[in-house]
């Protein structure tokens, strides 16, 4: 009997709870709001954002286009000046000496050949630009940098067989020492010592190991304290290469 009474009491409690929930739900709806779960789609969720409409831009006039080109040139020149100041004081001095001697317009033409001819390496259009630089501006500091880069271009020129590539590259790297012995490139990188390292690494170690060792020993002896474009001492680099070909 007691068990029946207990079960009956529990049933009454459950019925009472259900009645209370129904009353609360009806009150929410009558009050004008209803709780929406995240699984239920709402009107705000289904609404697409409005499409933005922009007024079409009118084409620039000839005067506006010319003004923009002049502004771009001015910005390029300003950036170039700032960059040169970051590339090392000794290099900066040579850069300004060449500009003073050539004049701003001629110097700008030379620098354009340099920056357009450096990359991509091994491509005909790059090689032609650096060759033109040496031809038109043979007595400049930049010509020595161009000769150094041309050596690397030749090593990567797939139009030639390997022996021809090494021969042409060696010719340009030897040119740096013979004609441009005091050349400095960006970040005060010493072109003659770098050319000797490249000559020994890319050419002589395969064709004449004894000569390669002689050139590397010369770098260690005569170019101590000189650095590459990353600031690394070139004599230390020469020692590492020398250890690999002994």
N, C-alpha and C positions, 0 to 999 in steps of 0.2 A: 504493500500500500504506500509506504514512504517513497519507494522508487517512482511510483506513478505520479505522486504529488510533485516530486522534484522535476520530472520530465515535463509535467504540465506547466510548472513555473517557468522553465526555460523557454518553452514554446511561446508563452505570453510575452516574455521579454523580447524575443525575436520579432514577433508581430509588431510590438510597440516601436522598435527601432526602425522597421521598414516604414511605418506610418510617419515617423518624424522626418525621414529622408525625403519622402514624397512631398511633405508639406514644405520643407526647405527649398526643394527644386521648384515647386510651384511659386514660391515667394520670389525666387531669383528671376523667373520669367516674367512675373507680374510687375516686378520693379524695373524691368527694361534692360536687364543684362543677363548674360549667360556665360559661364566659364567655358572657353574653347580650348581643347587640348591641342598639343603640337601636331598631332596626327590629323586634325581636322583642317581642311582648307578654309581659309578666311578670305574675305573680299580684298584685303590689302595684299595678301600673298599672291592672288591671281592677277592683280592689276599690273600691266606692263608699264615701265617708265616711259615718260613722254620722249619722243624723238627730237633731238636738238637740231635746229636748222641754223646754219651759218651763212652769212652773206658771202657770196662768191667774191674772191679777191680780184680786183681789177689789175690788168697787166701794167707793169711799170712802164713809164714813158722812157724815151731815149735818155733824157737828162737824168732821170732817177736811176736808170741802169748804170750810166756813166759815173754818177756820184757813188753808187754802191761799190763799183769796181775800184774807184779811187780809195774809198774807205777801207776796202779789203787789202789793197796794196799797202796802205799806211799801217794797218794792223800787223801785216806780215813783216814789214820792216821793223816795227817796234819790237815784235816778238823775237825777230832775228837778233836785234841788238841785245836784248835781255839774255838770250840763249848764249851768245858769244861771251858775255860776261861770266857765265857759269862754266864755260869750257876751259878755263885756265888762263892765268894772266899772260904767260909767255905766248900761248897760242893767240890770245886776244890781240896782243901787240902786233904780231905778224899779220893778222887779219886786217887790222886797221891800216897798217903800212901799205898793204896791197890795195885797199880801197882808196887811199889817198893818192897813190900813184896811178891807178887805173881810172879813177873817177867813179862816182856812185853808180851810173848806169851800166858801165862796162863791168864793174865789180858785181853788180846784181846779176848780169848775164852769166858770169863765171860761176857764181854760187848756185844758180839755177841748174846749170849743167852738172855741177857736183851732186846736188841733192837728188836730181832725177836719174843720175847715172850710177849711184851707189848700189841700188837694188832694183830688180832682183839680179842676183849674181849669175853670170853665165849666159845672160840673154843678150842678143845682138843689139837691141836698142840701148841697153845700158852701156855696153862696151863702146858703141859709137859716140855716146855723149861724153864719156871720159876721154876718149881719144881726141875728140874735138876740143875739149878743155885744154889738153896738153898742147895741141897744135896752135890754138889761138892765144893761150896764156902761158907760154913756156917758162917764163921767168918769175913765176909766182910761187908762194908757199903751197898753195892749193894744188899746183901741178904735181908736186911730190906726193901728196896724199892720193891724187888720182892714179899715179903710177903704181903705188902700193896696192890700191884696190883693183886695178886692172890685172895684177898678178893673180888675185883670187878669182876674178872673173874668168881668166883663161883656164884655170884649173877646173872650173865647172862648165866650160863651154863644150856641150855634148856634140857639137858639129865636128869636133876634131877628135882624132884618136889620142890615146893617153900620152904617148911619147911627144906628140905635137903640143898638147896642152902643157906638159911640163916644160918644154923648151920655151914656149912663148911666155909662160909665167916667170920663168927664171930670167928672161930678158927684161921684163918690167921690174922685177925686184932688184936686179943689178943696176938698173937705171936709177933707182932711188938713191943708192949709195954714190954712184958716179956723178950724177947731175944735181941731186937734191939732198946733199949730205946734212943740211941743217933744218930739214923739214920737221915741223911739229903739226900734228893733227889735233882734233878735239881732245880736250882733257890733257893737253900737253903730252900726248902720245908721240914717242920718237919714231918717226917713219923709217929711218935707216936701220936701226937695230931690229925693229919689227920685220923689216924686209929680209934681213939676214936669217932671222928665226924661221920665217916662212920658207925661205929658200932651202935651208937645211932640212926642215920638216917635210915639205911637200915634194922636193925634187932630189936633193943630194943624197938623202939617206937611202934612196932607191938606186940612184945612178952612180954615186961616188961616195961611199960611207966615210972614207978617209977625209975627203974635202968637207963633208958635213961636220965632222968632228972639229976640223980646223976652224970653220966658220963659227961654230958654237963656242969654242974656246975664245975666239976673238970677241964675241958678244960679252962673255964673262969678264974678259980683261979690260976691254975698252968702253963698255957701256954700263958699267956698274952705277947704280943710282937712277938710271933711266927707267921709265915705266911705260906700260901700255895704256889703252884707253880706260881700263878698269882700275888703274893705279897699282897694278902688280909689277914688282921689280922684274925687269927683263932678264937680268943675269941669273936670277933664280929659276926662271922658266927655261933658260938655256941649259942649266945644270940638269934639270929633270929630263929634258930631251936627250942630252948627252948620255945619261945613265941608261936610256932605253936602246941606244944604238951601239953601245960598246960591246 
